[in-house]
Amino acid sequence: MKIDELTNVYLPLVNPLIAAANGTTYQALFLEPNVAGFGPDRPIECLYDVRSVYLWGILERSHLTCMTYLARASQWLTAASIAMREDSLLGFASGLRGHLESAADAFDVLQYLPNTLTKSMRYAFLALEHPADLGPDFVNFGPLEDALIHYAYARGKTAPHDPPEHKKKSSRTYNEQLTKFGVPRVHELYGTLCELVHPAAPSVLCFLDEERGSLVFSANRDRELIAEIASEYEDTIQQMTQYTLNSALISLSLLQRLNRSWVAATDEQMKGVGNVAVRLAAFDKFAGNYQAGQVDRMEIFRELS
C-alpha cells in the first residue's frame, strides 16, 4: 500500500475521531496504592475507591496515549503527503521521518496495550461498576503504567530526581521494537531519511547531477527521488503505519466499552481490523449476562495472568 493509499484509508477514519475527542478532560491520577495499609478497621469500600481511582488512571492514560498518537500520525502523514504532491523531497523526508519516529515511540506501549486491555476488561468492568464481586483483591498494572508514563513524559534531558520512566530511549531502541515485531528495514529507512533531513552529503547530492565528469546543479529531481524512497520502502511504511494505527484504534474500541463517552471508531468500521470484533463480542456477552454475586472471581484473575 502506497503512502497516498494509506492516507486515503486512515485519515478519513482518524481525523473525525480527533475532532470528536477535542476537549476531552483527563484526571490521569497515578498513585501507588498501599493495599497492605487497609487493615480490618478500614471499611472495605475505601479499598474499592482506591482500586477504582488507580484503574481509572490507567484507562485514562491509555486513552490519552491513543488519541495523541492518532493526532501526531495524522499530522505527519498529512505533511508527507503534501510534500509528495508538491515535489518537495526534503519536506517529504521530514514528514516521513516524523511519522516513523512517532510510530516507533508510540509502539513502545501500543505493542502491549490491546492485549492487556482485552485481558483486563472484565476485571475493569467489575472493579468500576460492581466492586463487591471482586472482593478485596487488587491488581497492579505496573509494567503498563510505566510504559504509559514513559510515552507521555520521556525526554532527552532529565533532572537527577526524575523517575527512570522520564528518560527517553535511543531512536535505535524504539525502531528495534518495530523490527522485532516484523516491520522490515526500519533502520535502513530511518538512516536514509536522517541523511536527507540532517546536513549530510545526500542532502547536497540530491541537487546535483553528474554529466561527463562534471557536477550540474539540478533542482528538479525531487519527484524522482521521492518515488525511489516510496517504492524502495513501501512495505516498511505500510507495516509501521498499520501496526501502530490499528493498535491504537483497537485499544480505543476496547476502552469505549468501559467509558461510553470516549470516542472510538464504530464496530462496523472496525470489524475487519484484527480480531477486535471477537474481543468486543466476548465482553458484551459477559457484561450483558452479568448477575450480582454470580461471577467466578478466580476465572477473572486467571485471565489477567
Stockholm file with secondary structure:
# STOCKHOLM 1.0

chainA/1-305         MKIDELTNVYLPLVNPLIAAANGTTYQALFLEPNVAGFGPDRPIECLYDVRSVYLWGILERSHLTCMTYLARASQWLTAASIAMREDSLLGFASGLRGHLESAADAFDVLQYLPNTLTKSMRYAFLALEHPADLGPDFVNFGPLEDALIHYAYARGKTAPHDPPEHKKKSSRTYNEQLTKFGVPRVHELYGTLCELVHPAAPSVLCFLDEERGSLVFSANRDRELIAEIASEYEDTIQQMTQYTLNSALISLSLLQRLNRSWVAATDEQMKGVGNVAVRLAAFDKFAGNYQAGQVDRMEIFRELS
#=GR chainA/1-305 SS CCHHHHHHHHHHHHHHHHHHHTTCCCCCCCCCCCGGGCCTTSCHHHHHHHHHHHHHHHHHHHHHHHHHHHHHHHHHHHHHHHHHHTTCHHHHHHHHHHHHHHHHHHHHHHTTHHHHHHHHHHHHHHHHHCGGGGTTCCCCCHHHHHHHHHHHHCBSSCCTTSCGGGBCCCHHHHHHHHHHHTCTTHHHHHHHHHHHHSSSHHHHHTTEEEETTEEEECSCCHHHHHHHHHHHTHHHHHHHHHHHHHHHHHHHHHHHHHCTTSCCCCHHHHTTSTTHHHHHHHHHHHHHTCCTTCCCHHHHHHHHC
#=GC SS_cons         CCHHHHHHHHHHHHHHHHHHHTTCCCCCCCCCCCGGGCCTTSCHHHHHHHHHHHHHHHHHHHHHHHHHHHHHHHHHHHHHHHHHHTTCHHHHHHHHHHHHHHHHHHHHHHTTHHHHHHHHHHHHHHHHHCGGGGTTCCCCCHHHHHHHHHHHHCBSSCCTTSCGGGBCCCHHHHHHHHHHHTCTTHHHHHHHHHHHHSSSHHHHHTTEEEETTEEEECSCCHHHHHHHHHHHTHHHHHHHHHHHHHHHHHHHHHHHHHCTTSCCCCHHHHTTSTTHHHHHHHHHHHHHTCCTTCCCHHHHHHHHC
//
